Amino acid sequence: MRNTPDALALVFEDQGLVYAELNVRANRLAHYLRSLGVKPDDRVAIRLERSFELVISLLAVLKVGGAYVPLDPISSLWR
């Protein structure tokens, strides 16, 4: 990523996201998670369908040092 920040990191449907933008967005969310009190080894539930936001969220949780807990976005239990 450091050598190729403008290289394509993610493709979803007909859109792409480069490494630099992925990193900026994940860092922004990681800082927000820290402001909410998320610390290393905390678990963070994530309930998103397949998207850029899902990958950004997973990366942000890892940047904080936490662990993500995937929840099924289709499950009727959460509706």
PDB file of N, CA, C and O in Angstrom, chain B, residues numbered from 101:
ATOM      1  N   MET B 101       0.811  -1.175   0.000  1.00  0.00           N
ATOM      2  CA  MET B 101       0.000   0.000   0.000  1.00  0.00           C
ATOM      3  C   MET B 101       0.866   1.255   0.000  1.00  0.00           C
ATOM      4  O   MET B 101       0.549   2.216  -0.701  1.00  0.00           O
ATOM      5  N   ARG B 102       1.919   1.266   0.746  1.00  0.00           N
ATOM      6  CA  ARG B 102       2.779   2.450   0.814  1.00  0.00           C
ATOM      7  C   ARG B 102       3.414   2.767  -0.529  1.00  0.00           C
ATOM      8  O   ARG B 102       3.593   3.933  -0.882  1.00  0.00           O
ATOM      9  N   ASN B 103       3.751   1.730  -1.269  1.00  0.00           N
ATOM     10  CA  ASN B 103       4.382   1.933  -2.572  1.00  0.00           C
ATOM     11  C   ASN B 103       3.375   2.242  -3.668  1.00  0.00           C
ATOM     12  O   ASN B 103       3.726   2.838  -4.686  1.00  0.00           O
ATOM     13  N   THR B 104       2.140   1.844  -3.470  1.00  0.00           N
ATOM     14  CA  THR B 104       1.127   2.034  -4.520  1.00  0.00           C
ATOM     15  C   THR B 104      -0.186   2.536  -3.917  1.00  0.00           C
ATOM     16  O   THR B 104      -1.190   1.826  -3.985  1.00  0.00           O
ATOM     17  N   PRO B 105      -0.213   3.738  -3.327  1.00  0.00           N
ATOM     18  CA  PRO B 105      -1.437   4.222  -2.679  1.00  0.00           C
ATOM     19  C   PRO B 105      -2.598   4.441  -3.650  1.00  0.00           C
ATOM     20  O   PRO B 105      -3.758   4.457  -3.237  1.00  0.00           O
ATOM     21  N   ASP B 106      -2.294   4.606  -4.922  1.00  0.00           N
ATOM     22  CA  ASP B 106      -3.356   4.830  -5.902  1.00  0.00           C
ATOM     23  C   ASP B 106      -3.796   3.551  -6.601  1.00  0.00           C
ATOM     24  O   ASP B 106      -4.593   3.593  -7.539  1.00  0.00           O
ATOM     25  N   ALA B 107      -3.278   2.418  -6.146  1.00  0.00           N
ATOM     26  CA  ALA B 107      -3.690   1.137  -6.723  1.00  0.00           C
ATOM     27  C   ALA B 107      -5.059   0.751  -6.172  1.00  0.00           C
ATOM     28  O   ALA B 107      -5.425   1.115  -5.054  1.00  0.00           O
ATOM     29  N   LEU B 108      -5.787   0.024  -6.964  1.00  0.00           N
ATOM     30  CA  LEU B 108      -7.121  -0.415  -6.584  1.00  0.00           C
ATOM     31  C   LEU B 108      -7.039  -1.434  -5.444  1.00  0.00           C
ATOM     32  O   LEU B 108      -6.368  -2.460  -5.552  1.00  0.00           O
ATOM     33  N   ALA B 109      -7.734  -1.125  -4.360  1.00  0.00           N
ATOM     34  CA  ALA B 109      -7.740  -2.017  -3.195  1.00  0.00           C
ATOM     35  C   ALA B 109      -9.008  -2.857  -3.149  1.00  0.00           C
ATOM     36  O   ALA B 109      -8.962  -4.042  -2.818  1.00  0.00           O
ATOM     37  N   LEU B 110     -10.140  -2.242  -3.482  1.00  0.00           N
ATOM     38  CA  LEU B 110     -11.431  -2.919  -3.411  1.00  0.00           C
ATOM     39  C   LEU B 110     -12.240  -2.630  -4.660  1.00  0.00           C
ATOM     40  O   LEU B 110     -12.162  -1.543  -5.232  1.00  0.00           O
ATOM     41  N   VAL B 111     -13.017  -3.617  -5.072  1.00  0.00           N
ATOM     42  CA  VAL B 111     -13.980  -3.425  -6.139  1.00  0.00           C
ATOM     43  C   VAL B 111     -15.296  -4.003  -5.646  1.00  0.00           C
ATOM     44  O   VAL B 111     -15.352  -5.140  -5.178  1.00  0.00           O
ATOM     45  N   PHE B 112     -16.351  -3.209  -5.755  1.00  0.00           N
ATOM     46  CA  PHE B 112     -17.686  -3.679  -5.381  1.00  0.00           C
ATOM     47  C   PHE B 112     -18.662  -3.173  -6.421  1.00  0.00           C
ATOM     48  O   PHE B 112     -18.766  -1.973  -6.676  1.00  0.00           O
ATOM     49  N   GLU B 113     -19.369  -4.106  -7.010  1.00  0.00           N
ATOM     50  CA  GLU B 113     -20.273  -3.817  -8.110  1.00  0.00           C
ATOM     51  C   GLU B 113     -19.507  -3.059  -9.191  1.00  0.00           C
ATOM     52  O   GLU B 113     -18.578  -3.621  -9.772  1.00  0.00           O
ATOM     53  N   ASP B 114     -19.853  -1.826  -9.479  1.00  0.00           N
ATOM     54  CA  ASP B 114     -19.160  -1.118 -10.553  1.00  0.00           C
ATOM     55  C   ASP B 114     -18.278   0.011 -10.033  1.00  0.00           C
ATOM     56  O   ASP B 114     -17.928   0.919 -10.787  1.00  0.00           O
ATOM     57  N   GLN B 115     -17.913  -0.037  -8.744  1.00  0.00           N
ATOM     58  CA  GLN B 115     -17.095   1.011  -8.151  1.00  0.00           C
ATOM     59  C   GLN B 115     -15.808   0.433  -7.578  1.00  0.00           C
ATOM     60  O   GLN B 115     -15.745  -0.740  -7.209  1.00  0.00           O
ATOM     61  N   GLY B 116     -14.793   1.272  -7.513  1.00  0.00           N
ATOM     62  CA  GLY B 116     -13.517   0.867  -6.945  1.00  0.00           C
ATOM     63  C   GLY B 116     -13.074   1.830  -5.865  1.00  0.00           C
ATOM     64  O   GLY B 116     -13.540   2.968  -5.804  1.00  0.00           O
ATOM     65  N   LEU B 117     -12.180   1.375  -5.018  1.00  0.00           N
ATOM     66  CA  LEU B 117     -11.632   2.186  -3.932  1.00  0.00           C
ATOM     67  C   LEU B 117     -10.135   1.912  -3.879  1.00  0.00           C
ATOM     68  O   LEU B 117      -9.714   0.757  -3.833  1.00  0.00           O
ATOM     69  N   VAL B 118      -9.329   2.976  -3.887  1.00  0.00           N
ATOM     70  CA  VAL B 118      -7.877   2.812  -3.866  1.00  0.00           C
ATOM     71  C   VAL B 118      -7.388   2.685  -2.423  1.00  0.00           C
ATOM     72  O   VAL B 118      -8.097   3.044  -1.483  1.00  0.00           O
ATOM     73  N   TYR B 119      -6.175   2.173  -2.264  1.00  0.00           N
ATOM     74  CA  TYR B 119      -5.613   1.942  -0.941  1.00  0.00           C
ATOM     75  C   TYR B 119      -5.574   3.208  -0.092  1.00  0.00           C
ATOM     76  O   TYR B 119      -5.900   3.163   1.094  1.00  0.00           O
ATOM     77  N   ALA B 120      -5.182   4.331  -0.676  1.00  0.00           N
ATOM     78  CA  ALA B 120      -5.078   5.574   0.101  1.00  0.00           C
ATOM     79  C   ALA B 120      -6.432   5.956   0.687  1.00  0.00           C
ATOM     80  O   ALA B 120      -6.514   6.312   1.862  1.00  0.00           O
ATOM     81  N   GLU B 121      -7.481   5.889  -0.100  1.00  0.00           N
ATOM     82  CA  GLU B 121      -8.818   6.256   0.391  1.00  0.00           C
ATOM     83  C   GLU B 121      -9.334   5.236   1.393  1.00  0.00           C
ATOM     84  O   GLU B 121      -9.975   5.608   2.376  1.00  0.00           O
ATOM     85  N   LEU B 122      -9.068   3.969   1.164  1.00  0.00           N
ATOM     86  CA  LEU B 122      -9.441   2.928   2.132  1.00  0.00           C
ATOM     87  C   LEU B 122      -8.794   3.218   3.477  1.00  0.00           C
ATOM     88  O   LEU B 122      -9.449   3.130   4.515  1.00  0.00           O
ATOM     89  N   ASN B 123      -7.527   3.560   3.463  1.00  0.00           N
ATOM     90  CA  ASN B 123      -6.805   3.845   4.697  1.00  0.00           C
ATOM     91  C   ASN B 123      -7.360   5.089   5.395  1.00  0.00           C
ATOM     92  O   ASN B 123      -7.531   5.087   6.614  1.00  0.00           O
ATOM     93  N   VAL B 124      -7.639   6.141   4.641  1.00  0.00           N
ATOM     94  CA  VAL B 124      -8.186   7.370   5.221  1.00  0.00           C
ATOM     95  C   VAL B 124      -9.529   7.088   5.888  1.00  0.00           C
ATOM     96  O   VAL B 124      -9.774   7.516   7.016  1.00  0.00           O
ATOM     97  N   ARG B 125     -10.387   6.371   5.188  1.00  0.00           N
ATOM     98  CA  ARG B 125     -11.723   6.094   5.732  1.00  0.00           C
ATOM     99  C   ARG B 125     -11.665   5.158   6.939  1.00  0.00           C
ATOM    100  O   ARG B 125     -12.411   5.345   7.900  1.00  0.00           O
ATOM    101  N   ALA B 126     -10.790   4.158   6.900  1.00  0.00           N
ATOM    102  CA  ALA B 126     -10.650   3.244   8.040  1.00  0.00           C
ATOM    103  C   ALA B 126     -10.047   3.980   9.237  1.00  0.00           C
ATOM    104  O   ALA B 126     -10.463   3.747  10.372  1.00  0.00           O
ATOM    105  N   ASN B 127      -9.080   4.860   9.004  1.00  0.00           N
ATOM    106  CA  ASN B 127      -8.500   5.640  10.102  1.00  0.00           C
ATOM    107  C   ASN B 127      -9.533   6.557  10.733  1.00  0.00           C
ATOM    108  O   ASN B 127      -9.582   6.693  11.955  1.00  0.00           O
ATOM    109  N   ARG B 128     -10.362   7.190   9.902  1.00  0.00           N
ATOM    110  CA  ARG B 128     -11.405   8.078  10.423  1.00  0.00           C
ATOM    111  C   ARG B 128     -12.352   7.309  11.342  1.00  0.00           C
ATOM    112  O   ARG B 128     -12.694   7.781  12.426  1.00  0.00           O
ATOM    113  N   LEU B 129     -12.773   6.126  10.903  1.00  0.00           N
ATOM    114  CA  LEU B 129     -13.668   5.313  11.726  1.00  0.00           C
ATOM    115  C   LEU B 129     -12.946   4.800  12.960  1.00  0.00           C
ATOM    116  O   LEU B 129     -13.545   4.740  14.034  1.00  0.00           O
ATOM    117  N   ALA B 130     -11.680   4.430  12.841  1.00  0.00           N
ATOM    118  CA  ALA B 130     -10.917   3.952  14.005  1.00  0.00           C
ATOM    119  C   ALA B 130     -10.822   5.047  15.063  1.00  0.00           C
ATOM    120  O   ALA B 130     -10.969   4.767  16.253  1.00  0.00           O
ATOM    121  N   HIS B 131     -10.581   6.282  14.651  1.00  0.00           N
ATOM    122  CA  HIS B 131     -10.534   7.397  15.612  1.00  0.00           C
ATOM    123  C   HIS B 131     -11.887   7.600  16.283  1.00  0.00           C
ATOM    124  O   HIS B 131     -11.958   7.886  17.478  1.00  0.00           O
ATOM    125  N   TYR B 132     -12.944   7.454  15.520  1.00  0.00           N
ATOM    126  CA  TYR B 132     -14.283   7.576  16.089  1.00  0.00           C
ATOM    127  C   TYR B 132     -14.545   6.460  17.100  1.00  0.00           C
ATOM    128  O   TYR B 132     -15.094   6.709  18.173  1.00  0.00           O
ATOM    129  N   LEU B 133     -14.156   5.235  16.759  1.00  0.00           N
ATOM    130  CA  LEU B 133     -14.334   4.121  17.692  1.00  0.00           C
ATOM    131  C   LEU B 133     -13.568   4.370  18.981  1.00  0.00           C
ATOM    132  O   LEU B 133     -14.077   4.098  20.068  1.00  0.00           O
ATOM    133  N   ARG B 134     -12.341   4.888  18.866  1.00  0.00           N
ATOM    134  CA  ARG B 134     -11.560   5.222  20.070  1.00  0.00           C
ATOM    135  C   ARG B 134     -12.276   6.280  20.902  1.00  0.00           C
ATOM    136  O   ARG B 134     -12.286   6.202  22.130  1.00  0.00           O
ATOM    137  N   SER B 135     -12.878   7.272  20.237  1.00  0.00           N
ATOM    138  CA  SER B 135     -13.591   8.327  20.969  1.00  0.00           C
ATOM    139  C   SER B 135     -14.803   7.775  21.710  1.00  0.00           C
ATOM    140  O   SER B 135     -15.254   8.359  22.695  1.00  0.00           O
ATOM    141  N   LEU B 136     -15.326   6.653  21.236  1.00  0.00           N
ATOM    142  CA  LEU B 136     -16.440   5.990  21.916  1.00  0.00           C
ATOM    143  C   LEU B 136     -15.970   5.071  23.036  1.00  0.00           C
ATOM    144  O   LEU B 136     -16.782   4.499  23.764  1.00  0.00           O
ATOM    145  N   GLY B 137     -14.653   4.933  23.167  1.00  0.00           N
ATOM    146  CA  GLY B 137     -14.111   4.116  24.242  1.00  0.00           C
ATOM    147  C   GLY B 137     -13.686   2.716  23.854  1.00  0.00           C
ATOM    148  O   GLY B 137     -13.357   1.913  24.727  1.00  0.00           O
ATOM    149  N   VAL B 138     -13.684   2.401  22.566  1.00  0.00           N
ATOM    150  CA  VAL B 138     -13.233   1.077  22.133  1.00  0.00           C
ATOM    151  C   VAL B 138     -11.724   0.976  22.332  1.00  0.00           C
ATOM    152  O   VAL B 138     -10.964   1.831  21.878  1.00  0.00           O
ATOM    153  N   LYS B 139     -11.305  -0.088  23.021  1.00  0.00           N
ATOM    154  CA  LYS B 139      -9.904  -0.293  23.360  1.00  0.00           C
ATOM    155  C   LYS B 139      -9.418  -1.622  22.770  1.00  0.00           C
ATOM    156  O   LYS B 139     -10.221  -2.442  22.324  1.00  0.00           O
ATOM    157  N   PRO B 140      -8.094  -1.824  22.772  1.00  0.00           N
ATOM    158  CA  PRO B 140      -7.580  -3.126  22.335  1.00  0.00           C
ATOM    159  C   PRO B 140      -8.251  -4.254  23.112  1.00  0.00           C
ATOM    160  O   PRO B 140      -8.502  -4.139  24.311  1.00  0.00           O
ATOM    161  N   ASP B 141      -8.527  -5.317  22.423  1.00  0.00           N
ATOM    162  CA  ASP B 141      -9.174  -6.524  22.943  1.00  0.00           C
ATOM    163  C   ASP B 141     -10.675  -6.385  23.159  1.00  0.00           C
ATOM    164  O   ASP B 141     -11.324  -7.356  23.551  1.00  0.00           O
ATOM    165  N   ASP B 142     -11.252  -5.200  22.914  1.00  0.00           N
ATOM    166  CA  ASP B 142     -12.704  -5.067  22.955  1.00  0.00           C
ATOM    167  C   ASP B 142     -13.299  -5.740  21.735  1.00  0.00           C
ATOM    168  O   ASP B 142     -12.665  -5.831  20.683  1.00  0.00           O
ATOM    169  N   ARG B 143     -14.523  -6.209  21.890  1.00  0.00           N
ATOM    170  CA  ARG B 143     -15.254  -6.792  20.767  1.00  0.00           C
ATOM    171  C   ARG B 143     -16.241  -5.767  20.229  1.00  0.00           C
ATOM    172  O   ARG B 143     -16.919  -5.080  20.993  1.00  0.00           O
ATOM    173  N   VAL B 144     -16.313  -5.670  18.908  1.00  0.00           N
ATOM    174  CA  VAL B 144     -17.214  -4.728  18.251  1.00  0.00           C
ATOM    175  C   VAL B 144     -18.104  -5.510  17.293  1.00  0.00           C
ATOM    176  O   VAL B 144     -17.616  -6.171  16.376  1.00  0.00           O
ATOM    177  N   ALA B 145     -19.402  -5.428  17.513  1.00  0.00           N
ATOM    178  CA  ALA B 145     -20.350  -6.111  16.628  1.00  0.00           C
ATOM    179  C   ALA B 145     -20.505  -5.311  15.340  1.00  0.00           C
ATOM    180  O   ALA B 145     -20.632  -4.087  15.367  1.00  0.00           O
ATOM    181  N   ILE B 146     -20.493  -6.013  14.221  1.00  0.00           N
ATOM    182  CA  ILE B 146     -20.672  -5.376  12.923  1.00  0.00           C
ATOM    183  C   ILE B 146     -21.779  -6.108  12.188  1.00  0.00           C
ATOM    184  O   ILE B 146     -21.718  -7.320  11.981  1.00  0.00           O
ATOM    185  N   ARG B 147     -22.791  -5.345  11.799  1.00  0.00           N
ATOM    186  CA  ARG B 147     -23.930  -5.921  11.085  1.00  0.00           C
ATOM    187  C   ARG B 147     -24.142  -5.122   9.800  1.00  0.00           C
ATOM    188  O   ARG B 147     -24.952  -4.196   9.750  1.00  0.00           O
ATOM    189  N   LEU B 148     -23.406  -5.499   8.780  1.00  0.00           N
ATOM    190  CA  LEU B 148     -23.481  -4.828   7.481  1.00  0.00           C
ATOM    191  C   LEU B 148     -23.517  -5.870   6.375  1.00  0.00           C
ATOM    192  O   LEU B 148     -22.942  -6.952   6.491  1.00  0.00           O
ATOM    193  N   GLU B 149     -24.199  -5.518   5.312  1.00  0.00           N
ATOM    194  CA  GLU B 149     -24.155  -6.370   4.127  1.00  0.00           C
ATOM    195  C   GLU B 149     -22.854  -6.100   3.394  1.00  0.00           C
ATOM    196  O   GLU B 149     -22.160  -5.129   3.695  1.00  0.00           O
ATOM    197  N   ARG B 150     -22.521  -6.942   2.445  1.00  0.00           N
ATOM    198  CA  ARG B 150     -21.290  -6.817   1.672  1.00  0.00           C
ATOM    199  C   ARG B 150     -21.241  -5.437   1.011  1.00  0.00           C
ATOM    200  O   ARG B 150     -22.134  -5.062   0.251  1.00  0.00           O
ATOM    201  N   SER B 151     -20.163  -4.684   1.323  1.00  0.00           N
ATOM    202  CA  SER B 151     -20.031  -3.318   0.816  1.00  0.00           C
ATOM    203  C   SER B 151     -18.642  -2.793   1.158  1.00  0.00           C
ATOM    204  O   SER B 151     -17.878  -3.446   1.868  1.00  0.00           O
ATOM    205  N   PHE B 152     -18.323  -1.599   0.642  1.00  0.00           N
ATOM    206  CA  PHE B 152     -17.091  -0.929   1.047  1.00  0.00           C
ATOM    207  C   PHE B 152     -17.119  -0.662   2.547  1.00  0.00           C
ATOM    208  O   PHE B 152     -16.107  -0.807   3.232  1.00  0.00           O
ATOM    209  N   GLU B 153     -18.278  -0.273   3.047  1.00  0.00           N
ATOM    210  CA  GLU B 153     -18.400   0.066   4.467  1.00  0.00           C
ATOM    211  C   GLU B 153     -18.088  -1.128   5.363  1.00  0.00           C
ATOM    212  O   GLU B 153     -17.542  -0.959   6.454  1.00  0.00           O
ATOM    213  N   LEU B 154     -18.430  -2.331   4.912  1.00  0.00           N
ATOM    214  CA  LEU B 154     -18.110  -3.529   5.687  1.00  0.00           C
ATOM    215  C   LEU B 154     -16.600  -3.684   5.821  1.00  0.00           C
ATOM    216  O   LEU B 154     -16.095  -3.889   6.925  1.00  0.00           O
ATOM    217  N   VAL B 155     -15.884  -3.590   4.723  1.00  0.00           N
ATOM    218  CA  VAL B 155     -14.423  -3.752   4.753  1.00  0.00           C
ATOM    219  C   VAL B 155     -13.782  -2.627   5.559  1.00  0.00           C
ATOM    220  O   VAL B 155     -12.865  -2.877   6.341  1.00  0.00           O
ATOM    221  N   ILE B 156     -14.247  -1.404   5.382  1.00  0.00           N
ATOM    222  CA  ILE B 156     -13.725  -0.267   6.134  1.00  0.00           C
ATOM    223  C   ILE B 156     -13.952  -0.484   7.630  1.00  0.00           C
ATOM    224  O   ILE B 156     -13.062  -0.211   8.435  1.00  0.00           O
ATOM    225  N   SER B 157     -15.115  -0.965   8.002  1.00  0.00           N
ATOM    226  CA  SER B 157     -15.431  -1.217   9.406  1.00  0.00           C
ATOM    227  C   SER B 157     -14.546  -2.297  10.009  1.00  0.00           C
ATOM    228  O   SER B 157     -14.044  -2.147  11.123  1.00  0.00           O
ATOM    229  N   LEU B 158     -14.357  -3.379   9.277  1.00  0.00           N
ATOM    230  CA  LEU B 158     -13.498  -4.456   9.772  1.00  0.00           C
ATOM    231  C   LEU B 158     -12.074  -3.953   9.973  1.00  0.00           C
ATOM    232  O   LEU B 158     -11.450  -4.234  10.997  1.00  0.00           O
ATOM    233  N   LEU B 159     -11.568  -3.220   9.010  1.00  0.00           N
ATOM    234  CA  LEU B 159     -10.213  -2.682   9.100  1.00  0.00           C
ATOM    235  C   LEU B 159     -10.087  -1.695  10.255  1.00  0.00           C
ATOM    236  O   LEU B 159      -9.079  -1.704  10.962  1.00  0.00           O
ATOM    237  N   ALA B 160     -11.082  -0.852  10.458  1.00  0.00           N
ATOM    238  CA  ALA B 160     -11.050   0.121  11.557  1.00  0.00           C
ATOM    239  C   ALA B 160     -10.998  -0.573  12.910  1.00  0.00           C
ATOM    240  O   ALA B 160     -10.236  -0.169  13.788  1.00  0.00           O
ATOM    241  N   VAL B 161     -11.798  -1.606  13.079  1.00  0.00           N
ATOM    242  CA  VAL B 161     -11.788  -2.347  14.351  1.00  0.00           C
ATOM    243  C   VAL B 161     -10.406  -2.952  14.589  1.00  0.00           C
ATOM    244  O   VAL B 161      -9.887  -2.899  15.704  1.00  0.00           O
ATOM    245  N   LEU B 162      -9.819  -3.520  13.559  1.00  0.00           N
ATOM    246  CA  LEU B 162      -8.480  -4.098  13.691  1.00  0.00           C
ATOM    247  C   LEU B 162      -7.438  -3.021  13.995  1.00  0.00           C
ATOM    248  O   LEU B 162      -6.511  -3.268  14.766  1.00  0.00           O
ATOM    249  N   LYS B 163      -7.573  -1.841  13.406  1.00  0.00           N
ATOM    250  CA  LYS B 163      -6.626  -0.751  13.674  1.00  0.00           C
ATOM    251  C   LYS B 163      -6.677  -0.313  15.135  1.00  0.00           C
ATOM    252  O   LYS B 163      -5.660   0.091  15.698  1.00  0.00           O
ATOM    253  N   VAL B 164      -7.855  -0.390  15.750  1.00  0.00           N
ATOM    254  CA  VAL B 164      -8.007  -0.045  17.161  1.00  0.00           C
ATOM    255  C   VAL B 164      -7.443  -1.148  18.058  1.00  0.00           C
ATOM    256  O   VAL B 164      -7.173  -0.925  19.238  1.00  0.00           O
ATOM    257  N   GLY B 165      -7.269  -2.331  17.488  1.00  0.00           N
ATOM    258  CA  GLY B 165      -6.775  -3.464  18.266  1.00  0.00           C
ATOM    259  C   GLY B 165      -7.897  -4.334  18.790  1.00  0.00           C
ATOM    260  O   GLY B 165      -7.671  -5.229  19.605  1.00  0.00           O
ATOM    261  N   GLY B 166      -9.106  -4.073  18.323  1.00  0.00           N
ATOM    262  CA  GLY B 166     -10.252  -4.838  18.772  1.00  0.00           C
ATOM    263  C   GLY B 166     -10.477  -6.073  17.925  1.00  0.00           C
ATOM    264  O   GLY B 166      -9.713  -6.390  17.013  1.00  0.00           O
ATOM    265  N   ALA B 167     -11.541  -6.746  18.259  1.00  0.00           N
ATOM    266  CA  ALA B 167     -11.963  -7.923  17.499  1.00  0.00           C
ATOM    267  C   ALA B 167     -13.381  -7.664  17.018  1.00  0.00           C
ATOM    268  O   ALA B 167     -14.221  -7.188  17.781  1.00  0.00           O
ATOM    269  N   TYR B 168     -13.648  -7.974  15.763  1.00  0.00           N
ATOM    270  CA  TYR B 168     -15.002  -7.765  15.264  1.00  0.00           C
ATOM    271  C   TYR B 168     -15.813  -9.037  15.428  1.00  0.00           C
ATOM    272  O   TYR B 168     -15.304 -10.152  15.318  1.00  0.00           O
ATOM    273  N   VAL B 169     -17.089  -8.828  15.695  1.00  0.00           N
ATOM    274  CA  VAL B 169     -18.037  -9.928  15.826  1.00  0.00           C
ATOM    275  C   VAL B 169     -19.055  -9.751  14.709  1.00  0.00           C
ATOM    276  O   VAL B 169     -19.915  -8.874  14.789  1.00  0.00           O
ATOM    277  N   PRO B 170     -18.966 -10.580  13.662  1.00  0.00           N
ATOM    278  CA  PRO B 170     -19.907 -10.406  12.557  1.00  0.00           C
ATOM    279  C   PRO B 170     -21.307 -10.880  12.937  1.00  0.00           C
ATOM    280  O   PRO B 170     -21.482 -11.977  13.468  1.00  0.00           O
ATOM    281  N   LEU B 171     -22.293 -10.041  12.659  1.00  0.00           N
ATOM    282  CA  LEU B 171     -23.688 -10.394  12.865  1.00  0.00           C
ATOM    283  C   LEU B 171     -24.344 -10.507  11.500  1.00  0.00           C
ATOM    284  O   LEU B 171     -24.049  -9.719  10.602  1.00  0.00           O
ATOM    285  N   ASP B 172     -25.218 -11.464  11.339  1.00  0.00           N
ATOM    286  CA  ASP B 172     -25.887 -11.703  10.064  1.00  0.00           C
ATOM    287  C   ASP B 172     -26.864 -10.565   9.757  1.00  0.00           C
ATOM    288  O   ASP B 172     -27.846 -10.388  10.478  1.00  0.00           O
ATOM    289  N   PRO B 173     -26.608  -9.795   8.701  1.00  0.00           N
ATOM    290  CA  PRO B 173     -27.510  -8.675   8.396  1.00  0.00           C
ATOM    291  C   PRO B 173     -28.873  -9.122   7.881  1.00  0.00           C
ATOM    292  O   PRO B 173     -29.807  -8.323   7.825  1.00  0.00           O
ATOM    293  N   ILE B 174     -28.991 -10.367   7.511  1.00  0.00           N
ATOM    294  CA  ILE B 174     -30.239 -10.888   6.955  1.00  0.00           C
ATOM    295  C   ILE B 174     -31.136 -11.478   8.046  1.00  0.00           C
ATOM    296  O   ILE B 174     -32.341 -11.632   7.847  1.00  0.00           O
ATOM    297  N   SER B 175     -30.557 -11.799   9.170  1.00  0.00           N
ATOM    298  CA  SER B 175     -31.276 -12.481  10.238  1.00  0.00           C
ATOM    299  C   SER B 175     -32.500 -11.694  10.698  1.00  0.00           C
ATOM    300  O   SER B 175     -32.419 -10.488  10.930  1.00  0.00           O
ATOM    301  N   SER B 176     -33.624 -12.376  10.828  1.00  0.00           N
ATOM    302  CA  SER B 176     -34.841 -11.730  11.296  1.00  0.00           C
ATOM    303  C   SER B 176     -34.785 -11.421  12.785  1.00  0.00           C
ATOM    304  O   SER B 176     -35.619 -10.673  13.295  1.00  0.00           O
ATOM    305  N   LEU B 177     -33.823 -11.984  13.478  1.00  0.00           N
ATOM    306  CA  LEU B 177     -33.665 -11.725  14.903  1.00  0.00           C
ATOM    307  C   LEU B 177     -33.401 -10.258  15.171  1.00  0.00           C
ATOM    308  O   LEU B 177     -33.783  -9.752  16.227  1.00  0.00           O
ATOM    309  N   TRP B 178     -32.755  -9.556  14.238  1.00  0.00           N
ATOM    310  CA  TRP B 178     -32.361  -8.163  14.447  1.00  0.00           C
ATOM    311  C   TRP B 178     -33.327  -7.178  13.811  1.00  0.00           C
ATOM    312  O   TRP B 178     -33.055  -5.977  13.831  1.00  0.00           O
ATOM    313  N   ARG B 179     -34.405  -7.611  13.267  1.00  0.00           N
ATOM    314  CA  ARG B 179     -35.355  -6.686  12.615  1.00  0.00           C
ATOM    315  C   ARG B 179     -36.374  -6.167  13.582  1.00  0.00           C
ATOM    316  O   ARG B 179     -37.242  -5.382  13.201  1.00  0.00           O
TER     317      ARG B 179
END
